[in-house]
Amino acid sequence: MPQNPSGAALLDEHITLDAAGQSLLFTDARSANAFTDEPVSADQLQAIWELAKYPPTAANTNPLRILYVTSPDARAALVAHMAEGNRAKTAAAPVVAVLAADVDFHTYLPQLFPSRPQLVDHFGQDDDARAEAARFNAILQAGYYLLAVRAAGLAAGPMTGFDSAGVDATFFPDGRYRSLIVVNIGHPAADAWFDRLPRHDYEQVVRFV
Amino acid sequence: MPQNPSGAALLDEHITLDAAGQSLLFTDARSANAFTDEPVSADQLQAIWELAKYPPTAANTNPLRILYVTSPDARAALVAHMAEGNRAKTAAAPVVAVLAADVDFHTYLPQLFPSRPQLVDHFGQDDDARAEAARFNAILQAGYYLLAVRAAGLAAGPMTGFDSAGVDATFFPDGRYRSLIVVNIGHPAADAWFDRLPRHDYEQVVRFV
């Protein structure tokens, strides 16, 4: 729920997305720390992508890649790379996704941006700039992805507390994908939530010039 | 609209957000390149924030800052830093936002995460790591922000084609904020859209291990 009455009134009056959608994606949605045993299906995971794929990236680069860590051995290997406080919940979550950036995303641009073939060379000539573009746009897509998980009626528990070099060495040994966020996904358990932390006031974040 | 029939069926069956919400935020929403003269109100901009502020950031850091460039002089200064192909639309948009990362976000953590006062020192001791955390989490919030603009019934035109060092020197001369994305916002004109570019197939993006 909005933390101030004027916030609630502004949402009522000026947001086109209906109250149920606002609640599902933004105002009442929370990062879950515990999940029920109810499984998440392969079709649900694909449906999440069928939403998350649409919002924009620079030059339609779409560098986000998703590794779903499902087998017991793979899950154990991932858990070993998590920060101590993230281990138990990552071991127990119905689904765990490693969100990563593909630093060779430009090899797909003939498919993704066929009218601008020069983009392949543009990104191909500078490995550092391409890795930074991959990271930037994959993080942006991670934001879309987290809201798409919520749109599927599921709870996400995104975490940056893990050894990303270790995750990359274990799961992406050829160096092409670089891990960004690990996300636990499922139906929230009754004790899934910490208290909501404060957010910035509008005046702390926004200026007009 | 989903680009494949199975995508549409998956959205129907497995997404809780209703069809209108899916369309507004994901499947039919597009990045606009031209806008009508209809203004965007101050209340609409605040309502966008009242949604965008909720989704998660690491350690509740919330480093995204928004500069709305409204005065004619400021708009002209911004346009001069845009890439050639972005100038006319940035000059003409009803509202233009510069999304930036606050590299000193940690000064707010006593407010944002009062139960973990050690976070201020944790982030305070390493300027480079803090700048990277600011960038990472502000880009994630930029993804939320773009979907919140759409939730307000408005169209966004996000751009990374601009001289960010020039924008920072002009608008953030003390070095605390670092520009990430410039976003044109308004009601889309009839000719606002390019053709939708392809997206990745599921199999190109997702793996299971």
Interface residues (C-beta under 8 A of the other chain):
Chain A: P2 G7 L10 L11 E13 H14 I15 T16 L17 D18 A20 G21 Q22 L24 L25 F26 T27 A29 S31 S41 D43 Q44 L45 Q46 A47 W49 E50 L51 A52 K53 Y54 P55 P56 A58 N60 N62 L64 R65 I66 L67 Y68 V69 T70 S71 A74 Y108 Q111 L112 F113 P114 F136 I139 L140 Q141 A142 G143 Y144 L146 L147 A148 A151 A152 G153 P158 T160 G161 F171 L180 L197 P198 R199 H200 Y202 Q204 V205 V206 R207 F208 V209
Chain B: P2 G7 L10 L11 E13 H14 I15 T16 L17 D18 A20 G21 Q22 L24 L25 F26 T27 A29 S31 S41 D43 Q44 L45 Q46 A47 W49 E50 L51 A52 K53 Y54 P55 P56 A58 N60 N62 L64 R65 I66 L67 Y68 V69 T70 S71 A74 Y108 Q111 L112 F113 P114 F136 I139 L140 Q141 A142 G143 Y144 L146 L147 A148 A151 A152 G153 P158 T160 G161 F171 L180 L197 P198 R199 H200 Y202 Q204 V205 V206 R207 F208 V209
